[in-house]
């Protein structure tokens, strides 16, 4: 079971450079965990792309259907008070946008803060780094993300989780 950020869901719905890698990760472990608002974030990105003329109405509808199928079969972390509280803490520790802090907080609630072996699938660089600093195994695995966390952990006064 893996937590999927919305940035990793979109390549499953659209043909993007990361699509093959995201499909490989999904085939390897089809049990998906999502934040309650992930499908809304995906809908926002798809609508923005359609407004810019990058997606036809049919392509947008097809992509929304893929996201909906993923959402319908996923375990969703609901909008709980504990998600909100963790998101507020994360915003004071990491340079995240509110939606990204909520994604990461939902992942922390899902794994009960036992992040050591919890996979976090994400393509957003800031969120990937914050997730790694919180102790998640970030996928697709990027040595530079995990190495940056190891280096920062060696600095005096550094907090990684």
N, C-alpha and C positions, 0 to 999 in steps of 0.2 A: 504494500500500500504506500502510495506516494502523494504528497501534497503538491498540487499543480497551481501555480500562479496564472493569472489570465494572460500574461505575456507568452506563456508556453502553450496555452490552449489555442490561441489564434493560428499558429502554424498548422494545427490539426484541421482547421476549418478552411484555410486558404493555402494556396501554393506559395510558399515563401522559402528562402534559402535554408531555414531551419526545419522545414517540414519533415524531411526524411529522418532526421535525428529525433524529432519529437515522436514521430510514428514508431520508430524503433524502441524508444523508451516506453511508450504506451503498450506495445506488443509484449515487451519484457515483463511488465507489471500492469495489467489492465485495471487494477483497483485504484480508482482516482478519489482523492479527497480535495474538496474545493471550499473556498470561502463562499458564504451565502450570496455575496454580490458579484462574484466573478462573472457570471453570465451577463450582468448589467454592464460591467466594464467591457466585455467583449462586444456587446451590442453597440456600445458607444463608439468603440474603435471601428466597427464595421459600418456604422452609419456615417461616421466622419469620412471614411474611405469612399463611400458611395457618393457623398456630397461633393467630394473633390473630383469625382468622375473616374476613380480608379477601380470601381466595382459596378458592374451592371446590376439592375434590380434583381435579376435572376441569380447572379453570383452572390449577392448579398443574402438573398433568401436561402440559398443552399448553405452558405456559411453559418447563418443563424440556426438552421436545422441541425447542423453538425454540433454546434455548441449546445443546443438544447438536448440532443441525444446524450452527449457527455454529461451534462448536468443531471439529467433524469436518472442516469445509472450510477452517479457518484454519491459518495458520502459527503454531505454538506455540513460545514460548521455554521451554525446559526448565529444571528447577531445578539450574542449574550453580553451581559455586563462585563464579564471577565475578558472578553475580546476587546471591548472598549478600554478597559483599564490597562491592559497590556499594550494596546496601540499607543496610548498616551505616554507610557514609559518608553516605548521604542522611539517615539518622536524626540524625546530628550537625549537619546543615545546615538541615533543614526540620522544621517541626512536623507530622510524619506518624505515622500508626499503622504498625505493622509490615507489615501486608498492603499498605498503600498504598506503602510504601517498596519492597517487593518488586515491585509492579506497575511503578513508575517505574524501578527497576533493570533489570527485564526489557526495558523499552523502550530503555534506554541500551545494553544488550547487543545488542539487535536492530539498532539503527542504528549500532553501533560508535562510540558517543559523538559521532557527527556529527549533532547535533540541529537544525541551522539550518533544514533543509527537511523534517525528519521530523514528520509529523502525529501528534498524540496526542489521541485522542478521549476525553473525560472530562466528567462532570457534577459531580464532587465538588470543592467550592471549594478546599479545602486542597491537594488533589492537583493541581488545575489550576494553582494559583499556583506550586507547587514545580516542576511540569513546565515552565512558562514560564520560571522562573528558571534551570532547567537548559538552556534554549535551545530547547525544543520549540515548534512551532507548534501551539498548543492549539485544538482544535475542540470544539464549535462556537465559532467565533472570538468572543472577547469583548474589546473594546477596553480595558475596565477592567483585565482581567488583564494584558494586554501592556503597558499604560500603567504599571501599578504596578511591573512589572519594569523598565521604562525609567527610572522615577523612582528606584528603589532602586539602579540601576546608577550613577546620578549622585552618590550619597552616597559620601563618602570611606570607603575600606576595605570597600566592598560587594563581595560575591562573587556572581556570577550563574551561573557554570558552571565 
